[in-house]
Amino acid sequence: SIQIQLAARPEGWPAQEDFRTVQIEYGELKPGQVRVENLYLSVDPYMRGRMTDAPSYVAPYALDETLTGGAVGVVVASASDAVPVGAHVLHAFGWRDVAQEDASSFRIVEEIDGIPLSLYLSMLGMTGLTAYVGLTAIAGLQEGDTVFVSGAAGAVGTAVGQIARKLGAARVIGSAGSAEKVELLTARYGFDAAFDYKERPVREQLAEAAPDGIDVYFDNVGGDHLEAALDVLNRGGRAALCGAISTYNDDDKPAGPDNMANIIKRSLRLEGFTVGGYGHLAGEFQPLMAEWLRAGEIAYDETVVDGLGNTVQAFLDMMRGANTGKMVVRLSRS
Ligand code: NDP
């Protein structure tokens, strides 16, 4: 099996030299084990946090160990009745072409006609659930709310905009980092308004897009986006703090919002969350999303990069905004 390991802990932006590719020989299958050839690997922003040796909600990656993360593959050998050869599975063994482990570590996923299996890494999987949890359990989305989401053209963001609408939001506003992404948000993803945060100050653009304020802010970005949202959140507004990607490669501590007092004056509620704490909502979310996808009611994009050898580059490109929707790595077997 060819696997990608962390060779050194990056400071600031990671570089290719911080990673190494190794060959691992798996032995014969032990009773209960399965061998899986991966079809798609996920590259996700949270992986940047795990490359640093600091306490967080998931343990840091160990040096000289294969980077773990979401992947979808097909079972090619099995010593388990529960997970037979040919089954498609979702698992967390990450950046490798072949995984051989106990069958209990793999979850069989259903193939849905016309829907790529890679969607178990996005709309039907972790990033879709993150959107759903943030909007419902954290922000308490109500019918008629105006919702603003940053990072709107990414994996989580494209799910947030559409799920918000499905659950009754009256107006959905998004920000993203290019004119093409902004166009896509309104033309394809049903956003009422969208803007390019690189063009002018976020504060100015959000105030223009939300003349009547916003009720819910779904924060993927942090920094000036959070300040802009605190300016326009209506009384009783809620913010789901999901991520702060604008700061992940900074070694300096980010400045706090300069308008924190609005939280008091307008009785706002800001709540951070990690999707790992809400696995129990997957049973409610997945059938709903599968139904919407089957009915063709949810749009999705993937930026697909070919080859295990391009995984690190795909990860770095995603952190810089090269993706629309979910960034995934496709392996030759698929
Ligand atoms: P995306 O698919 O959104 O990819 C990352 C995007 O971030 C890029 O495409 C880029 O888009 C944007 N970006 C990069 N730098 C900046 C910046 N300085 N300012 C604004 N935007 C920037 O990734 P995901 O959907 O997987 O993740 C989105 C967010 O959600 C991340 O913050 C992630 O950490 C968080 N997350 C949190 C989870 C949780 O449990 N709390 C679970 C999953 C994700 P652009 O071109 O628009 O700049």
Residues whose N, C-alpha, C, O or C-beta is under 5 A from the ligand:
A	BS01	NDP	D44 P45 Y46 T130 G151 G154 A155 V156 G157 A176 G177 S178 N220 V221 C242 G243 A244 I245 S246 F273 T274 V275 G276 M318 M319 R320 G321 A322 N323 G325 K326
